[in-house]
Amino acid sequence: MAQLSTEVYWHSTEPTEVGPPLDGDASCDVCIVGAGYTGLWAAHFLKQAEPGMSVRVVEAKFAGEGASGMNAGFVQMTAGKVLRRMLWYYGAEKAGGVYRAVARSILEIGRFCRQNGIDAQYENTGILQVATDTKQLARLELQIKRAQRAGVTSFRLLDREQAQERIGSPTVLGALKVSGALLNPYRLVRGLARVVQEQGVLLHEQTPAQTIEKVDGKWRITTPHGTITANEVIVATEAMQGAFPELYARQMPVWNYLLVTEPLTDEQLGRVPWPGREGVANSLSFSTAARLTADNRVLWAGGLWYMFGNRDTDPRHRRNDDAFDKLGASFREFFPQWRDVRFSHGNGGLISWSHSFIPQFGRTDSGMVYGHGYTGSGIAASHTGGKILRDLVLRRKTEFTELAFVTVNQPKFLPAPFGDKGGEFFIWRQRVGDRLPLLLPYKSALAPNRFFARRTGSPERATAGRSSD
Ligand SMILES: Cc1cc2nc3c(=O)[nH]c(=O)nc-3n(C[C@H](O)[C@H](O)[C@H](O)COP(=O)(O)OP(=O)(O)OC[C@H]3O[C@@H](n4cnc5c(N)ncnc54)[C@H](O)[C@@H]3O)c2cc1C
C-alpha cells in the first residue's frame, strides 16, 4: 500500500499547537507523567475535588501523541473476553462493579464534551459485536450468559437477517448490540488538555520524564531542562511504563494497526446498509472493528498484535506493511461491496497489555501511583481510571478504589526475553484458535474464581501507600 500516508488521520481534523517545555526547576503537590486520557482525566478529577491543589503534567511530546490521539474511537466497555476473565478470576460482583462504572463513563464522556464545548463528534450509536463464523456465534451466546451473571440482562442476539439489516456485510451470521459510542479520539484528548489547563493545571509538553526517584520523602522527576519536586507522582505513560523499573513487569507493549479510507461517495455509501452507523467489531480473539468517521470514511482497525522483540516501542513500527496488507484483505472480505475503495491513511500504535487483560491501578511499594494496561479498550476505562487515580492520591477509600481494577492481584510478565516469548506464544495460540472455528470456547462457568478471589489485595493497602499486587 505505497500510497498510504502514515500521518494519523485524526491529527488532520484538529490543529496542534504544541506548548512549551518545562524550563527550570519547579515544585507541586502532584506531578503526572504522560498527557493521554489517563493522565489528563486524573488531573481533571483532582482539580475538581481539590481546586487549591497544584498539579503539573509532563508530556514527552504533545498531549494526545500516544494511543489517545490515534485510536479507533470506540467508547466501549472492556470487550467480551475481558468480562470472561473478570468472572473467571474474580466473580460476578467485582465484574459487575467494573461494568457499571465503565458504562457510566461512556455517558459521562459525552456529557463532558457537551459541557466543555469539545466537538469530539461523539455519537451514542452503540456497538454491534458481530460473528462471522460459528465459533464467534458461540462466543456471543456465552457473552450473553456471562453478562447475565454480572447483572446485565438487556443483551439480545440478532439473527443473521436482523444483523445484516444493521450492517450489510454478507459475512455476518449474528450480532449483539452493546452499549458504546464513537468519537474523534484526538479532539477528545486535545479538548481535555485545554479544559485541565483552564482548571489551573500546568501542562509541560515536549518534556519527557527521564527519571522518577524518591528523595527525602518527596518525588523528584527529572526532565531535560528542569526538575519537578512533588508530594505525589502518577505515572500514566501506558505502554511506555516499562521505562520505570518498578512498572516494567506489570504490562507488555504490543503494536496494533488501523487503516482509514478516502471519504466515501454517496454511491459507495449506498452499497452497504449501515443505518445506525454503529461501531462494528467481530468476535475473534484479535478483533477487527469498523466505523464511519464524521466525513464518511471507513476506519478499519485491529487484527493481530505485533511484537518486535525486547519490548520494542520504537516509533518506526508505526508503519507496518504486513499489518496494512492483512487489514486491507480482511476489509475486502468483510465489505466485498467496497473492493474499489482506497485507503488514504494507515498507522500503528502501542497497546499496553496487562497479563489479565484487566486495567491496573495502584501504588508501588515506593508509593508511586500508576494506571495502565487497558489492553486495547482504554477510552471509557481511563475516565473511570481518572477517578481511581484521584482517590488513590487523596488516600480516600471510595467505590472507585474498591473496583477490580485496583483491588485484584495482577500477575506480572517475566522479564525479556522470556516474557516476550510467552507473549508471542500467546498471540500464536489465539491466532490458531481463531482459525479453527469448530473448536468451541471453553466454559467460564467451570472457572475456579473462588481460588482467585482469595488472592484479592486489600484496598486499604493501595490507598495507604503500598502495592496492590
Ligand atoms: C490502534 C489502536 C486502536 C485503539 N482503539 C481503541 C478504541 O477504539 N477504543 C478504546 O477504548 N481504546 C482503543 N485503543 C486503546 C486506547 O487508545 C488506550 O487504551 C488509551 O489511549 C490509553 O490512554 P493513556 O493516557 O493511558 O496512554 P497514551 O495515550 O499512550 O498516553 C501516554 C502518554 O505518555 C507520554 N509519555 C510516554 N513516556 C513519557 C515520559 N517518559 N515522560 C513524559 N511523557 C511520556 C506519551 O507521549 C503519551 O502521550 C486503541 C489503541 C490502539 C493502539
The ligand as a Gaussian input file, in Angstrom:
#p B3LYP/6-31G(d) Opt

LIG

0 1
 C       -4.546000       1.086000      17.028000
 C       -5.253000       1.302000      18.345000
 C       -6.637000       1.396000      18.369000
 C       -7.301000       1.568000      19.575000
 N       -8.645000       1.696000      19.552000
 C       -9.316000       1.878000      20.707000
 C      -10.718000       2.040000      20.704000
 O      -11.356000       2.082000      19.658000
 N      -11.358000       2.160000      21.890000
 C      -10.688000       2.151000      23.083000
 O      -11.321000       2.243000      24.131000
 N       -9.336000       2.056000      23.106000
 C       -8.640000       1.930000      21.961000
 N       -7.284000       1.838000      21.972000
 C       -6.593000       1.936000      23.274000
 C       -6.584000       3.370000      23.812000
 O       -6.161000       4.240000      22.808000
 C       -5.641000       3.454000      25.018000
 O       -6.027000       2.481000      25.969000
 C       -5.676000       4.809000      25.695000
 O       -5.475000       5.827000      24.770000
 C       -4.603000       4.864000      26.772000
 O       -4.502000       6.196000      27.243000
 P       -3.271000       6.580000      28.135000
 O       -3.421000       8.003000      28.504000
 O       -3.138000       5.622000      29.265000
 O       -1.996000       6.340000      27.218000
 P       -1.413000       7.212000      25.993000
 O       -2.466000       7.839000      25.206000
 O       -0.447000       6.328000      25.291000
 O       -0.643000       8.377000      26.715000
 C        0.609000       8.202000      27.323000
 C        1.376000       9.492000      27.124000
 O        2.580000       9.410000      27.873000
 C        3.598000      10.062000      27.131000
 N        4.886000       9.585000      27.626000
 C        5.482000       8.389000      27.412000
 N        6.665000       8.327000      28.065000
 C        6.802000       9.514000      28.710000
 C        7.802000      10.057000      29.558000
 N        8.920000       9.376000      29.891000
 N        7.631000      11.310000      30.044000
 C        6.529000      12.028000      29.743000
 N        5.549000      11.568000      28.930000
 C        5.676000      10.314000      28.436000
 C        3.300000       9.693000      25.686000
 O        3.897000      10.613000      24.787000
 C        1.780000       9.737000      25.666000
 O        1.285000      10.993000      25.261000
 C       -6.572000       1.664000      20.794000
 C       -5.184000       1.600000      20.772000
 C       -4.529000       1.430000      19.562000
 C       -3.032000       1.370000      19.570000

